[in-house]
Every structure is written in C-alpha cells, then in structure tokens.
Amino acid sequence: MLSTFIIALREGLEAALIVGILVAYLVKSDQRSHLRALWTGVAVAITASLALGAFLSYTSTELSPKGEELFAGTTSFVAVAMVTWMVFWMKRTARGLRDQLHGKAEVAVSSGALSIATLAFFAVAREGLETSLFLYSNFKAVGAFSTATLGLILGLALAVVLGYGIYNRSLKLNLGKFFTYSGVALIVVAAGVLSYGIHEFQEFGILPGPDAFAWDVTSWMPKESFIASLLGGTIGFDTTTSWLQLFAWAAYLGLTIAAYLSPAKVKTPLNA
C-alpha cells in the first residue's frame, strides 16, 4: 500500500503541477478559449495511461507461467530504468520547468488548439505511461492487490488536492524538499522492483542462482503475512531472497541514492 501510495502521489503531483502551469499560463495570457483543447489533451493522456495498465494486466494473465515470468521481469527492468531517468530528469529541470512549459505553450498557442492539446497530451502522458508501467511492476512485486489499489487511489486523490491547492495558492508546499524526499522514496521502491525482476529472470532461467538464498524466512514469516507485505511494500523485502537479488538491490540503492543526493555541479566559465 505504501509503495503504490508514494508512486501515485509523486507522479500524480508532477502531472498536476504541469497541468496547473499550463492552465495558469492560458488564463493569465487571456487564452481561455484554449482551455478546452488543453483538457482534451489531458483526458486523452489519462485514457492512454489507463489503457497501458489494462494491456499489461491482460497480457500478463494470458501468458503461460514461463512467459509471465519473462514478461514480468522485462517490464520490471524497463520500469526501473524509466523511473530512475525521470527522478534525475526532474532534479535537473525542476527549477526551470515553469519557464520551459511557458515557452512551449506560447509556441503552441500561436499554432492553434490542436497544438495545445498535443502539448498537454505529451506533458501528461510522459508521467502517466511511466506511472502505469511502474505501478504494474510494483503490484506484481507486492502481491497484495487490494491494499496496493487502496494506496494508489489515496495517492492520486492527495496529488489532485495538493495540485489544486498549489494552483490557487491556498496551499504552500516546499516543492524542492518534497521532490527530494519523494525521489529517494521512489528509488527505494524501484530497488524492490529491480529485485523482483531479477527473481523472475532467475525463475525463467536467464539469470543464475535462483536457489542460492541469502535468507529464507518463510518458515516463521509467511509471504502473505502483514509484516512481509508491509516490508515488501516499503523496502522491497522478500521472504526468499537470493544473493543476486540482495547484491543488485543494495548496489542499485546505494549508488543511485548517492548520485541523486550529490550536489549539482556548477558550470564555470571557460575563461575563469
């Protein structure tokens, strides 16, 4: 539940802020006539994201057990790569995101409603498609569908409330700290998804060592127990974890968080 809540809150708030920036630009520039096109683009992006989630779920259920292992492992690795890239992308571009979107909106306004809809679609679809893929992989890793779904709904609902509050200035939120802390949380969740992907590839036979366990605690902590589900949904813990899973989890977590939290390099003039 906690992991899907974090994913939905972080990615949902990013999308809400992007939409809020575009709406504010159109309102302030007296281009309200383009708001309908903007919301159309947003609606299409959300529909595409939901369609991707449905496609992943349907495909997974239609595959053979071996095919499902390969599919789940592959989507897990793709999800981790996308989320890692997006976390670092937001770190680099957060400060200039408003100006960047304003510039794109200015160009789109001059080209007509279709351009505005297209801009809104790609701005939101980038977040939505990534979220669908990451949530699917996380759902598979956590295993508790009902609680994971509840976390998803609560995270998205809070993201919408926060986004609206920031837009109408009734809520002040230190976005720098929020994205830093939530970025670290996403990296932790991604490490668990990476471990799950490795497990699936080991079961399929692509990676070695499926039975070389670093620990196997299922005798006193069943996989379906509350504690196991809680740890699985927060730090990616599994009751049976191979040495390869543990090494990859620790290496990804340590290296990625260290790089993410390192101060940004300041470019110095060539003649300095």
Secondary structure, DSSP 8 states (H G I E B T S, - for coil): -HHHHHHHHHHHHHHHHHHHHHHHHHHHTT-GGGHHHHHHHHHHHHHHHHHHHHHHHHHHHHS-HHHHHHHHHHHHHHHHHHHHHHHHHHHHHTTTHHHHHHHHHHHHHHH-HHHHHHHHHHHHHHHHHHHHHHHHHHHHHH--HHHHHHHHHHHHHHHHHHHHHHHTTS----HHHHHHHHHHHHHHHHHHHHHHHHHHHHHHTSSS-TT-EEEE-TTTS-TTSHHHHHHHTTT---SEEEHHHHHHHHHHHHHHHHHHHS-------TT-
